[in-house]
């Protein structure tokens, strides 16, 4: 496929996801769909959960989001999702902590972060994961309604 054609397809996709409106328009969106105003932790948790969760024989969980690239870390990933992202998604104090990924070389840390980034890019193109920003805001912040 030629580069110009791919660039045109990308631009048309970007236009499809573009939304502009006033803050009041945004509030109307939130009234219709409260998940629009979710925090980053909630967005990540919902993305992981929406991809599917499999109950394991020993009582643990396997998050299908990670199945393609990370193997053998089911308990660690379950702990990450259930003890960090889930409470943070519920706006508990854990969301104020810094998440530090520590482990041996080739342990999957960078792969995990890359997967979350790619996943969020795709998830933000769906209604449940849509992200809205304040026009002309230098930090590109989503309006906060707390």
Buried (B, 14 or more C-beta within 10 A) or exposed (E): EEEEEEEEEEEEEEEEEEEEEEEEEBBEBBEEEEEBBBBBBBBBBBBBBBBEBEEEEEEBBBBEBBEEEBEEBBEBBBEBBBEBBBBBBEEEEBBEEEEEEEEEEEBBBEBBEEBBEEBBEEBBEEEBBBBBEBEEEEEEEBBEEE
